[in-house]
Structure formats: structure tokens, C-alpha cells
């Protein structure tokens, strides 16, 4: 059954994860494009340092708004239609960027693609968790993050040869394909049963599980859970089945971002240039993206065997060590970095001790590679998977929206203020701060994150009740 009858389940998952692929292209777009736009001849489009930081971070504001909109759409119009609708701001946003005549059009286009990314980051994990069965839910749920990092890598690699307008054209393709594929996929059985559409739910299960399974039995299991569900009004927040998973989900999103991952990925090219890595900066970004794809794939393959918490432990420890080492690199290279009034101090190493940076540049490259690998193993895919598993059905849209909003607000703050944080704490102080948060991640996981490996969504809801 698991080997033969899952083909259509994998097809539905593939159609859905084209959304995260688009999302990854949005995140990766800024890294090769910012250096190009900072040197462009057109003064209306040329970015200064502050505008570059806005170009990189405004997408997170759009994504925060998308999280709110997605929370409404996912419960009102369903998981499938929400994914189809988010293709519109993806495509329109890239059209605005392609036709941009000034910086404000660039901002607007990035905000629209961010809006679509926010909807995607909420809806796709919910869709996949609700169409999957427990033995493959972890693997399929991890494919969300795998496609995100694949999209980031695709943007990095394509940015080597494509100019920024043509790169925007390429980035718009995955969302168009998603719109086409999702039109043939079923709505999730849990959403249909929540709308009292039993016959349609059985048809959905027939597509997802194959003809030789007792679909009515699974429907009865889901219906029993639906009948015990709580509402989402404010008075229900005191219910342990609502506030406990909400607090865990919000904390997971907070800790994921304060590791500094989005700042590192948005500015990967520049960080490698700072570290005096002796290759073209964008090629270094491709190397980082490749590492992230490989280790996210590893996480997807082993997550249903090792469990969620083990990967979070390993990931947090690796990231804590690697960011501590990266801070040590900057401490050795910039021993007298006190000119925090210069907002671009992190962009140049003119004050570095002569010869020091070249002799230990391997430490920066190794540290950043370990950081990306560690994040990809656990704190990249697992928080998104866990929040798609732990929320009660009727509250899933609203609670997921709160988590996505938290994630993207934190992503904006970390990305936008990365320059200022480095100016205030110095480069090494900033990475040591990230290291401290990684240690907190591990502690939080040990005491508060439940293990959901091998459990049905109904069993997880019963655990919190």
C-alpha cells in the first residue's frame, strides 16, 4: 500500500511544493540582483546601501501581510484554492519588477511577491500535512523547505548569467506551473469534512490513497476529531488545546529567525566577499545554496525515522558552534573594529589586520558552510512541519497565520537591521549573539517541543486536549 498507492499523493505534494519553489526564488532573487542594481547606470534604479537593505527586506513585510491573508483564505476558500490564488501576486509582482522604471516600482514588485510568499508559507504545509498519512508526513512536509532552498539555489545560479529583468522572468515560471497543476489536485479531506462534504472527502481520499483502502474508516476517524474541535474566538484561547500549540508554534518561528538565517542568505554574496573568499562572490553563494539543498534533502529522508526533536537538537548545536566560530573569525580579522558609526563597516575589511584575513579566510568559509548545513538539517524544515501538525483543525488557519506573521516580522527585523546590528555590536558580536540564540533554541526544544513522529493529526490534537 505505502509503496504502490502513494503515487498520486506524491503528485499532489509536488503540485503544492511548486509554491515553496516560487517562494525560494523570491528569497534568492535579492542576493545576485542587489550588487547589480548598486552599480547600474540608471540613477532611478541604482540602489544605495539603505535602499539595498529595503530591497532585500521589504519582501518580508509583504510576507507578513500574506500570512494574515492566508490565515483567512485557508479556512474560508480552502487549501487548494488558496494556493491557486497566490499565483496571481507572484506573477503580477514579477511583472512590476520587469517593467520597473524607479526604485519604488522595485519595492512594490518585491512586496507583491512577498505577499504571495506569505500565503504560500502558511497554506502549503497545511495542505501537505492534511493529505499525507503519518508514515510519510514528515518526509513530505520537509519537502516544503527543500523546495524553498532549491528555489534560492536556482536564483543564485541563474543570477550568474541572467540580468535582473530576465531573472525576474525566470522566477515567475514556477507559480504559473503551480496554478496549472493544482487545478487537477483534490482539496484536503479534513477541510471537506469540516464543510460537511462527506462524498467529496471520500473522493479525495480515493485519489490520495488509491482504491484498495477503507476510505470510510479514515473519514470516520477525521469526523470524530472534527466534532471535538473548538472554535477560534478569544475565549477559547484559555483552552489548552489552543494556547499550548500556539505558544509552541510562535516560539518556533521566533527562534528560527533569530538564528540569523535570512540575513545570511540575503547577503550571502557580500558576506563571502567580506571574508575574502578568493572566488567570485556569486559563485560562493551557489556553493552555500548547494549545501543547503543537500542537507535539507538529508533531513527529509531521515526525519520520519529520527524524529523532529533529534534533528532540532543536532541542528541547534551545529549552528551555535558555527556562528561562534564565524564571530571568532571577525574578531581575529577586525580586532579594533570600533567605528560603529559607519553603517557600511561590515561591507569592507579595509581596517583588517594586513594578511590576517587571507591566512584564516578558510575559517569563515567553513563556519558559514556548517551554519547553513546545520540549519538545513533541523531548524529550516522542522518548525514549518511541526506547526502544520500541532494545531486543531478549526483553528488551523488562524493559529498558522499567527505563526507565519511572527516568522516574517522577525525575518524583516533581522534582515533590515542586520547592518545596524553589526554597526552596534560589531561583526563578531552579532554572530556571537546569533550563537547565543541557537543555544536557547536547543533548550526550548528540550522542554517544550512535542515529538510528533508517527502520530496521526487526530492523535496529536488529542494529546493537547
PyMOL commands that set and color helices and strands:
alter all, ss='L'
color gray80, all
select helices_A, chain A and resi 7-39+49-76+79-98+103-131+134-158+164-171+173-182+189-194+198-209+215-227+234-238+240-257+261-266+268-274+281-306+308-333+345-347+356-359+361-377+381-390+393-416+418-448+457-464
alter helices_A, ss='H'
color red, helices_A
deselect
rebuild
show_as cartoon
